[in-house]
Amino acid sequence: MTKIINKFLDEYLGDEVNVIYRRSKNDTDDYFLLSKNKTLILSFRILKNGEYIIFRGGKSCELISRWFGITEDEAMRCIRDWFANKHNINKISDLNKFIKEYDTTRT
């Protein structure tokens, strides 16, 4: 089933990642990673202390859940694993590759 879902995600979300950055009211950095068709893949927040909080793309999880008859939590794990494999994300800080254009002081 994983291969089928990954093939679907390759077609539906693709390789391209568009990043939207927003500074929140509480002075955290919020990043939204969108697919080629403007679907939210995931978003994450970087707190003042450098910790990351990752949020799932709700509509993507709902779609995968409905189409493949799995729970939204299982769909989230499928999307997470697919995204991590596709973009060589081995640890949370690897998400920094998507924020370099906004803040070159982060490592």
C-alpha positions as CSV (number, residue, x, y, z in Angstrom):
1,M,0.0,0.0,0.0
2,T,2.9,2.4,0.8
3,K,4.2,2.2,-2.8
4,I,0.8,3.0,-4.2
5,I,0.3,6.0,-1.8
6,N,3.9,7.2,-2.6
7,K,3.2,7.1,-6.3
8,F,-0.1,9.0,-5.8
9,L,1.8,11.6,-3.7
10,D,4.5,11.9,-6.4
11,E,1.8,12.7,-9.0
12,Y,-0.5,14.8,-6.8
13,L,2.0,16.8,-4.7
14,G,5.1,16.5,-6.9
15,D,8.7,17.5,-6.3
16,E,8.3,21.2,-6.1
17,V,8.0,22.9,-2.7
18,N,6.9,26.5,-2.4
19,V,7.5,28.2,0.9
20,I,5.4,30.8,2.5
21,Y,6.9,32.6,5.5
22,R,5.0,34.5,8.2
23,R,6.2,36.1,11.4
24,S,3.5,35.4,14.0
25,K,2.2,37.9,16.6
26,N,4.1,36.1,19.3
27,D,7.4,36.6,17.4
28,T,7.8,33.0,16.1
29,D,8.7,32.1,12.5
30,D,6.0,30.1,10.7
31,Y,6.7,28.3,7.4
32,F,4.1,26.7,5.1
33,L,5.4,24.2,2.6
34,L,3.1,24.0,-0.4
35,S,3.0,21.6,-3.3
36,K,3.0,22.4,-7.1
37,N,-0.8,22.6,-6.9
38,K,-0.7,24.9,-3.9
39,T,-1.8,22.1,-1.4
40,L,-0.3,22.4,2.1
41,I,2.1,19.5,2.7
42,L,3.0,20.6,6.2
43,S,3.8,23.7,8.2
44,F,6.2,24.3,11.0
45,R,6.9,26.9,13.6
46,I,10.3,27.8,15.0
47,L,10.1,29.0,18.6
48,K,12.3,31.6,20.1
49,N,14.3,28.9,21.9
50,G,15.0,27.2,18.5
51,E,12.5,24.3,19.0
52,Y,10.4,23.2,16.0
53,I,6.6,22.5,16.1
54,I,5.4,20.7,13.0
55,F,1.8,20.7,11.8
56,R,0.2,18.4,9.3
57,G,-1.5,19.5,6.1
58,G,-5.1,18.7,7.1
59,K,-6.6,18.6,3.6
60,S,-3.8,16.3,2.3
61,C,-4.3,13.9,5.2
62,E,-8.1,13.9,4.7
63,L,-7.7,13.2,1.0
64,I,-5.2,10.3,1.5
65,S,-7.4,9.0,4.4
66,R,-10.6,8.9,2.2
67,W,-9.0,7.6,-1.0
68,F,-7.0,4.8,0.6
69,G,-9.3,3.9,3.5
70,I,-6.8,4.7,6.3
71,T,-7.0,6.9,9.3
72,E,-5.8,10.5,9.1
73,D,-3.0,9.7,11.5
74,E,-1.8,6.9,9.2
75,A,-2.2,9.3,6.2
76,M,-0.1,11.9,8.1
77,R,2.7,9.3,8.6
78,C,2.6,8.3,5.0
79,I,2.9,12.0,3.8
80,R,5.6,12.6,6.4
81,D,7.7,9.6,5.3
82,W,7.1,10.3,1.6
83,F,8.2,14.0,2.1
84,A,11.2,13.0,4.2
85,N,12.4,10.5,1.7
86,K,11.9,12.8,-1.3
87,H,13.7,15.7,0.3
88,N,16.3,13.9,2.3
89,I,14.9,15.0,5.7
90,N,16.6,12.8,8.4
91,K,16.1,15.1,11.4
92,I,13.8,18.0,12.1
93,S,16.6,20.6,11.6
94,D,16.9,19.4,8.0
95,L,13.8,21.5,7.4
96,N,16.2,24.4,7.5
97,K,16.9,23.9,3.8
98,F,13.5,25.3,3.1
99,I,14.1,28.5,5.1
100,K,17.5,29.6,3.9
101,E,15.9,32.1,1.5
102,Y,14.3,33.9,4.4
103,D,16.9,33.8,7.1
104,T,20.5,33.0,6.3
105,T,21.6,33.2,9.9
106,R,19.9,29.9,10.8
107,T,21.9,26.7,10.8
